[in-house]
Amino acid sequence: MRWTAAPAALSVKAAWTSLLVLGFVLIAGLNFPGHIPFDTTTALWEGRTHVRMSWGPRMFSAILGFFDAIAPGTGLYAAASLFVLVLAWWTLPRLTARTSWAGPLLLAFWLAVPHILIMQGILWRDVLFANLTVAGFVALAAAARLWERPAPRLGLLALAALSLAFAALVRQNGGVVIVAAALALAWTARNGGWLRAIAWGAGGLAVTLAIALTFAALDPVHEPPGQPSLSVGFELLAHYDVAGALADRPGRPLPRLEASSPTAVQALRAAAPKVYSPQRVDFFDREPAMASVWQFKRPLMLAAWRDLMGADPFGYARRRLEVFRWVFLTPELSACAPLHLGVSGLPDVERKLGLRDGPYLQGPRLWTYAHAWYATPLYSHLSYAVLAGAVMVFLLFRRRAEDMPIAALMAGGLMFTATFFVLSIACDYRYLYALDLAAITGSLYVAIDPSVQRGRREG
């Protein structure tokens, strides 16, 4: 594939921009006003009322509420989330002096894949997290390219920090990408000496965390008056792992829990083998006796969870590996919620929001189109992990200034994926969407200029 420069490069960038505009219009038109899953319906209500009723990230609810206050519903939010990705991708050809027609060709392909064409229209918080993460690292790459120009460099670094701070706030384990960004920033500043590089990396990490903490404190969505915190993520994870341990060996000793309520522990020993599955925690609802797990206070359950890990670390790792296998490899894709179309939620909440439950008119066609891709490698997180790894190796070899933040995006996607070894409680495909989108972005960046020639920072 030939590279282009000067006037010819303008035509490549024009084609790139035209494809992005066309893609934006097509995605928005096919999915308007966005497909609203159960969790998002609840989050929209939280954003409108500022009262929390779920244990999802409060910031996602606040963002939905912000756009809902401007234009009621989800249409404006859906357009804004998509625009974040489109703007980041629009920047990619501007990170290099040489451009290849391979870039627009690959972009046209990716725009046709359900991961972009349909999933960008599904209002999962995982999609917003992925879009903000991509935007943050692309801004960091632009800052690396313009490093010798203080004004644009600082502006782009501020944009990167803002994007990554919000990404960390809309996904419980999303903060890991900030570490990857800090390492990339340290590498970018290394020409001033390693002490200066460490200072830049640590400073970037601190500023991003400070932004996240500030906006978390300003978040208007709060717990109901007089109610305890609904942040039960780790408690639910503890329930899941304790149930897994009992399913593995029902007679396993649980001294802390037995001292508190022997009857509840006996009920758990009988129920856990019936409902525990590495697929997802949701099966607990099928066995009423599993409700006894909530009788134990949170500190006690967390302590019992730690005891189990310490007493049988290899058994814990084996069970977690099987859970991770389900979320990463999705061996039975249809069981892992690969798609959501239309609206779902609590009937009363839907009514108050003015939403109508069920699929949209275009839903059957979108489902048929997406389903045709299910059996292909393009609906496999493993494929995107391999792609991300290949992109990262190539960029680490080429090592242009702007390459390193994109390589860090690949590393961040893989690091985020790795956290699910410990944290996963369900195999929903959307959980690792950030890995897929990072790999897609990296492939586009390389396709725009696949040469191995190293460049210089723009002065």
C-alpha positions in Angstrom: 0.0 0.0 0.0 1.4 3.4 -1.0 1.9 6.2 1.4 0.9 9.7 0.4 2.1 13.1 1.2 1.4 16.8 0.5 -1.8 17.3 -1.6 -2.4 13.5 -1.9 -2.4 13.2 1.9 -5.2 15.7 2.0 -7.3 13.3 -0.1 -6.7 10.5 2.4 -7.6 12.7 5.3 -10.7 13.9 3.4 -11.8 10.3 2.7 -11.2 9.5 6.4 -13.3 12.4 7.6 -16.0 11.6 5.1 -16.2 8.1 6.3 -16.4 9.2 9.9 -19.2 11.6 9.1 -21.1 8.9 7.2 -20.5 6.4 10.0 -21.8 8.9 12.6 -24.9 9.5 10.6 -25.5 5.8 9.9 -24.9 4.6 13.5 -27.1 7.3 14.9 -29.8 6.7 12.4 -29.9 3.0 12.8 -29.9 3.0 16.6 -31.7 6.3 17.5 -32.4 7.1 20.3 -30.1 4.4 21.5 -30.8 0.9 22.8 -31.5 1.2 26.6 -30.6 -1.9 28.7 -32.2 -2.5 32.1 -29.2 -1.0 34.0 -29.2 2.1 31.9 -33.0 2.6 32.4 -32.4 2.6 36.1 -29.3 4.9 35.8 -31.4 7.4 33.7 -34.0 7.5 36.4 -31.2 8.1 39.0 -29.8 10.9 36.9 -33.2 12.5 36.6 -34.1 12.2 40.3 -30.6 12.4 41.7 -31.6 9.5 44.0 -29.6 6.2 43.8 -31.5 2.9 43.5 -28.8 0.6 42.2 -25.2 -0.1 42.9 -23.9 1.0 39.5 -21.4 3.9 39.2 -23.1 7.1 40.2 -21.2 9.2 37.6 -22.8 7.2 34.7 -26.2 8.2 36.2 -25.1 11.8 36.6 -23.9 12.0 32.9 -27.2 10.6 31.7 -29.1 13.0 33.9 -27.0 15.9 32.5 -28.0 15.2 28.9 -31.5 14.4 30.0 -31.9 17.8 31.5 -31.0 19.4 28.2 -33.2 17.2 26.0 -35.3 14.6 27.9 -34.5 11.0 27.0 -31.3 9.4 25.7 -30.9 10.7 22.2 -28.5 13.5 23.0 -26.4 11.3 25.3 -26.2 8.7 22.6 -25.0 11.2 20.1 -22.5 12.7 22.5 -21.0 9.3 23.4 -20.6 8.4 19.8 -19.1 11.9 19.0 -16.3 11.2 21.6 -15.2 8.2 19.6 -15.6 9.9 16.2 -13.5 12.9 17.4 -10.8 10.6 18.7 -10.6 8.7 15.5 -10.7 11.9 13.4 -7.5 12.8 15.2 -5.6 9.6 14.2 -4.4 10.7 10.7 -3.2 14.0 12.2 -0.7 12.2 14.4 1.5 11.3 11.5 3.1 13.2 8.6 2.5 10.2 6.2 -0.8 8.6 5.5 -1.8 5.4 3.6 -5.0 4.5 1.9 -5.0 1.4 4.0 -6.4 3.6 6.8 -9.7 4.6 5.2 -10.2 1.1 3.8 -9.8 -0.4 7.2 -12.0 2.3 8.7 -14.8 1.4 6.3 -14.5 -2.2 7.3 -14.6 -1.5 11.1 -17.6 0.8 10.7 -19.5 -2.1 9.2 -18.7 -4.5 12.1 -21.4 -4.8 14.8 -18.9 -3.7 17.4 -19.1 -0.2 15.9 -22.3 -0.1 13.8 -24.6 -1.5 16.5 -22.8 -1.6 19.9 -22.0 2.2 19.7 -25.8 2.6 19.7 -26.3 0.5 22.9 -26.2 2.7 25.9 -24.1 0.5 28.1 -21.7 2.3 30.5 -19.1 0.0 29.1 -19.3 1.7 25.7 -18.9 5.1 27.3 -15.9 3.9 29.3 -14.3 2.5 26.1 -14.9 5.7 24.2 -13.5 7.9 26.9 -10.5 5.7 27.3 -9.7 5.8 23.6 -10.2 9.6 23.6 -7.8 10.0 26.6 -5.0 8.1 25.0 -5.4 9.7 21.6 -5.2 13.1 23.3 -2.1 11.9 25.1 -0.6 10.8 21.7 -1.3 14.2 20.2 0.4 15.9 23.2 3.4 13.6 22.7 3.6 14.7 19.1 3.4 18.4 20.0 5.6 18.1 23.1 7.9 21.0 22.3 4.9 23.4 22.0 3.8 24.1 25.7 0.4 25.6 25.1 -1.2 22.8 22.9 0.7 20.2 24.9 -0.8 21.3 28.2 -4.3 21.6 26.7 -4.1 18.1 25.2 -2.8 16.7 28.5 -5.7 18.3 30.3 -8.1 16.8 27.9 -6.5 13.4 28.3 -6.7 13.7 32.1 -10.3 14.7 32.0 -11.3 11.9 29.6 -9.5 9.2 31.7 -10.9 10.6 35.0 -14.4 10.3 33.7 -13.7 6.9 32.3 -12.5 5.7 35.7 -15.7 7.1 37.3 -18.2 5.3 34.9 -16.6 1.8 35.3 -15.8 0.3 38.7 -12.4 -1.1 37.7 -11.7 1.4 35.0 -9.0 3.3 37.0 -6.4 0.8 35.9 -6.1 2.6 32.5 -4.9 5.7 34.3 -1.8 3.8 35.4 -1.0 2.9 31.8 -1.5 6.5 30.7 0.9 7.7 33.5 3.6 5.3 32.3 3.2 6.5 28.7 3.5 10.1 29.9 6.7 9.3 31.8 8.1 7.7 28.7 7.2 10.8 26.6 9.0 13.1 29.1 12.1 10.9 29.4 14.4 13.2 27.3 14.5 15.5 30.2 16.0 12.8 32.4 14.5 9.9 34.3 13.8 12.0 37.4 11.8 14.5 35.2 10.1 11.5 33.5 9.0 10.1 36.9 7.8 13.5 38.0 5.7 13.8 34.8 4.2 10.3 35.2 3.5 10.7 38.9 2.1 14.2 38.3 -0.2 13.0 35.5 -1.4 10.1 37.7 -2.1 12.5 40.6 -3.8 15.1 38.5 -6.1 12.6 36.9 -7.0 11.0 40.2 -7.6 14.5 41.7 -10.0 15.3 38.8 -11.8 12.0 39.4 -12.1 12.6 43.1 -13.3 16.2 42.6 -16.1 15.2 40.2 -17.0 12.2 42.4 -17.5 14.6 45.2 -19.6 16.9 43.0 -21.7 14.1 41.7 -25.4 15.1 42.3 -26.6 11.5 42.5 -26.7 10.3 46.2 -28.0 7.5 48.3 -31.7 7.8 49.5 -31.9 9.9 52.7 -31.2 7.8 55.7 -30.1 4.8 53.7 -26.6 3.1 53.8 -24.3 3.1 50.8 -25.5 0.9 47.9 -21.9 0.3 46.8 -22.1 -3.5 47.3 -19.8 -4.6 44.5 -17.2 -6.3 46.6 -19.8 -7.8 48.9 -21.6 -9.4 45.9 -18.2 -10.6 44.6 -17.6 -12.1 48.1 -21.0 -13.9 47.9 -20.1 -15.3 44.5 -16.7 -16.6 45.5 -18.0 -18.1 48.8 -20.8 -19.8 46.9 -18.2 -21.1 44.4 -16.1 -22.5 47.2 -19.1 -24.3 48.8 -20.2 -25.6 45.4 -16.7 -27.0 45.0 -16.7 -28.5 48.5 -19.9 -28.1 50.5 -18.3 -29.2 53.8 -15.7 -26.5 53.7 -15.3 -24.8 57.1 -16.6 -21.3 57.4 -15.9 -20.5 61.1 -16.7 -16.8 61.0 -20.1 -17.3 59.3 -21.0 -20.3 61.4 -20.3 -18.4 64.6 -22.8 -15.7 63.4 -25.6 -17.9 62.0 -25.2 -21.7 61.7 -28.6 -22.0 60.1 -27.8 -19.6 57.3 -24.5 -21.4 56.6 -26.4 -24.7 56.4 -28.8 -23.3 53.9 -25.9 -22.0 51.8 -24.1 -25.4 51.8 -27.3 -27.0 50.4 -28.1 -24.2 47.9 -24.7 -23.2 46.5 -24.0 -26.4 44.5 -27.4 -26.1 42.8 -27.0 -22.5 41.5 -23.3 -21.6 41.3 -22.1 -21.2 37.8 -18.9 -19.7 36.3 -21.2 -18.1 33.7 -22.8 -15.5 36.1 -24.0 -14.7 39.5 -27.6 -14.1 38.4 -28.5 -17.8 38.8 -28.6 -17.2 42.6 -32.1 -15.8 42.1 -33.3 -19.2 41.2 -32.8 -20.6 44.7 -34.6 -18.7 47.5 -32.2 -20.1 50.1 -29.3 -18.1 48.6 -30.9 -15.0 50.1 -29.5 -16.1 53.4 -26.1 -14.9 52.3 -27.4 -11.3 52.9 -28.0 -12.1 56.6 -24.3 -11.6 57.2 -23.0 -8.1 57.7 -20.6 -6.8 55.0 -17.4 -6.8 57.1 -18.0 -10.3 58.3 -18.7 -11.6 54.8 -15.5 -9.9 53.4 -13.5 -11.4 56.3 -14.8 -14.9 55.5 -14.0 -14.3 51.8 -10.4 -13.4 52.7 -10.2 -16.5 54.9 -11.2 -18.7 52.1 -8.6 -17.3 49.7 -5.9 -17.7 52.3 -6.9 -21.3 53.3 -7.2 -22.5 49.7 -5.4 -20.2 47.3 -5.0 -22.7 44.5 -8.7 -23.7 44.7 -9.6 -20.0 44.6 -7.3 -19.4 41.6 -8.8 -22.5 39.7 -12.3 -21.3 40.2 -11.5 -17.7 39.2 -9.7 -19.0 36.1 -12.9 -20.8 35.0 -14.9 -17.6 35.6 -12.4 -15.6 33.7 -12.5 -18.1 30.8 -16.2 -17.4 30.5 -15.9 -13.7 30.3 -12.8 -13.6 28.1 -13.4 -16.5 25.7 -17.3 -16.5 26.0 -17.4 -20.3 25.1 -21.2 -20.0 24.7 -21.7 -16.6 23.3 -25.5 -16.6 23.4 -25.3 -17.1 27.2 -23.1 -14.0 27.6 -25.5 -11.2 26.4 -23.6 -10.3 23.2 -26.3 -7.7 22.2 -29.1 -5.6 23.5 -31.8 -4.0 21.3 -34.7 -1.8 22.3 -35.7 -0.8 25.8 -35.9 -2.9 29.0 -36.3 -1.9 32.6 -38.6 -1.8 35.6 -42.2 -1.1 34.3 -42.8 1.7 36.8 -39.5 3.3 36.0 -40.1 3.1 32.3 -43.5 4.7 32.7 -42.1 7.6 34.7 -39.4 8.1 32.1 -41.8 8.0 29.2 -40.1 4.9 27.7 -41.8 2.1 25.9 -40.6 -1.4 26.7 -39.6 -3.7 23.8 -37.6 -3.7 20.6 -37.5 -0.9 18.1 -38.9 -1.3 14.6 -35.4 -1.8 13.1 -34.5 -4.3 15.9 -35.1 -7.6 14.0 -32.9 -6.5 11.1 -30.1 -5.3 13.4 -30.3 -8.6 15.4 -30.1 -10.7 12.2 -27.1 -8.6 10.9 -25.2 -8.9 14.2 -26.0 -12.6 14.6 -24.4 -13.3 11.3 -21.0 -12.2 12.9 -21.3 -14.3 16.0 -19.4 -17.3 14.7 -16.6 -15.2 13.3 -13.3 -14.3 15.1 -14.6 -10.7 15.2 -17.0 -11.6 18.0 -14.1 -12.9 20.2 -12.2 -11.0 22.8 -9.3 -13.4 22.2 -9.0 -12.1 18.7 -8.9 -8.5 19.9 -6.4 -9.3 22.6 -4.1 -10.8 19.9 -4.6 -7.8 17.7 -3.9 -5.4 20.6 -0.7 -7.4 21.4 0.5 -7.3 17.8 -0.2 -3.5 17.6 1.7 -2.9 20.9 4.7 -4.9 19.8 4.9 -3.1 16.5 4.6 0.3 18.1 7.2 -0.5 20.8 9.6 -1.5 18.0 8.9 1.7 16.0 8.9 3.9 19.1 7.8 7.3 17.6 6.8 9.8 20.3 3.1 9.5 19.4 3.4 5.7 19.2 3.9 5.1 22.9 0.6 6.4 24.1 -1.2 4.2 21.6 0.9 1.3 22.7 -0.1 2.2 26.3 -3.8 2.1 25.1 -3.2 -1.5 24.1 -1.6 -2.2 27.4 -4.4 -0.5 29.3 -7.0 -2.6 27.5 -5.1 -5.8 28.4 -4.6 -4.6 32.0 -8.3 -3.8 32.3 -9.1 -7.3 30.9 -6.8 -8.9 33.5 -8.7 -7.3 36.4 -11.7 -9.5 35.5 -9.7 -12.6 36.7 -10.4 -11.3 40.2 -13.6 -9.2 39.7 -15.8 -11.0 37.2 -19.2 -12.3 38.3 -20.8 -12.7 34.8 -19.7 -13.3 31.3 -21.5 -10.5 29.6 -19.7 -9.6 26.3 -19.9 -5.9 27.0 -17.6 -6.1 30.0 -14.5 -6.3 27.8 -15.7 -4.0 25.0 -12.9 -1.6 26.0 -10.4 -4.2 24.9 -12.1 -4.7 21.6 -12.3 -0.9 20.9 -8.7 -0.3 21.9 -7.5 -3.0 19.5 -9.7 -1.6 16.7 -8.3 1.9 17.4 -4.7 0.6 17.4 -5.2 -1.2 14.1 -6.5 2.0 12.5 -3.6 3.9 13.8 -1.1 1.5 12.3 -3.0 1.2 9.0 -2.8 5.0 8.6 1.0 4.8 8.5 2.3 1.2 8.7 5.9 2.2 8.0 8.7 1.3 10.5 10.4 4.6 10.0 10.8 6.5 13.3 9.7 10.1 13.4 10.5 13.2 15.4 8.3 15.3 17.6 6.8 18.2 15.9 8.5 21.4 17.0 
